Amino acid sequence: MILETRAAPPFYKNGFVLACERTREGVLIDPGDEVEELLGAVHQHDVSIKLILLTHAHMDHITGVGRAKDATGAPIYLHHDDHFLYKMAVQQGLAFGFKVAEPPPVDRFYEARLKPDATTPKSFDPLQFGDYEVNVHHTPGHCPGGVCLQVGRRGTFGKQLFVGDTLFAGSIGRTDLPGADYNTLIASITNVLFAFGDDAEVFPGHGPSTTIGQERRTNPFLR
């Protein structure tokens, strides 16, 4: 799989280009202030972006969504529980002293499959690009609609996790923002992310990549 990461000031938030090396179909994850660099990688690899996938709707993860939408025409996906944050992008910027343009409307919300005998969502419908698929897992705590995007070849158990600001190398996401909750965040990490196994790769919204095993063993918030 083609994987490109870019980050830009002032937040140095990671944005990602993922693409199938055979079909050149791809996705953008969390286009922010680094959106032009992401689009440069798209052009470099001759990729056709099919989806714009958001792990959550804090402003640093969505400031480039409008530019990405204009450049690719791809639909924007978000968890419905973060829609209130998405609609408040301008106000989020003002709160931190930044001018943020209003993003385009969300095209689709991640849709949940239901258990055959219950009304509790079990998981979300997988999304596909080329030979790969993205399985979406709800990981609230840093914000109500945070998700983990589990990526792998179709028919396999994906081991590449794009976790937004839920988990970092040596740290965890903030829980002092509207809609955040510390206990919920820890539960998302231990119950959802840890279930992928120690060899799963973790690509956070800020900082270097890591593995589930590394964080299980050494993360001071999780010991």
Secondary structure as GFF3:
##gff-version 3
##sequence-region A 1 223
A	DSSP	beta_strand	2	6	.	.	.	ID=ss1
A	DSSP	beta_strand	15	19	.	.	.	ID=ss2
A	DSSP	beta_strand	25	29	.	.	.	ID=ss3
A	DSSP	alpha_helix	35	44	.	.	.	ID=ss4
A	DSSP	beta_strand	48	53	.	.	.	ID=ss5
A	DSSP	three_ten_helix	59	61	.	.	.	ID=ss6
A	DSSP	alpha_helix	65	72	.	.	.	ID=ss7
A	DSSP	beta_strand	76	78	.	.	.	ID=ss8
A	DSSP	three_ten_helix	80	82	.	.	.	ID=ss9
A	DSSP	alpha_helix	83	86	.	.	.	ID=ss10
A	DSSP	alpha_helix	89	95	.	.	.	ID=ss11
A	DSSP	beta_strand	108	109	.	.	.	ID=ss12
A	DSSP	beta_strand	112	114	.	.	.	ID=ss13
A	DSSP	beta_strand	121	124	.	.	.	ID=ss14
A	DSSP	beta_strand	127	129	.	.	.	ID=ss15
A	DSSP	beta_strand	132	138	.	.	.	ID=ss16
A	DSSP	beta_strand	147	153	.	.	.	ID=ss17
A	DSSP	beta_strand	160	164	.	.	.	ID=ss18
A	DSSP	beta_strand	167	168	.	.	.	ID=ss19
A	DSSP	beta_strand	171	172	.	.	.	ID=ss20
A	DSSP	alpha_helix	182	187	.	.	.	ID=ss21
A	DSSP	pi_helix	188	193	.	.	.	ID=ss22
A	DSSP	three_ten_helix	194	196	.	.	.	ID=ss23
A	DSSP	beta_strand	201	204	.	.	.	ID=ss24
A	DSSP	beta_strand	210	211	.	.	.	ID=ss25
A	DSSP	alpha_helix	212	218	.	.	.	ID=ss26
A	DSSP	three_ten_helix	220	222	.	.	.	ID=ss27
###
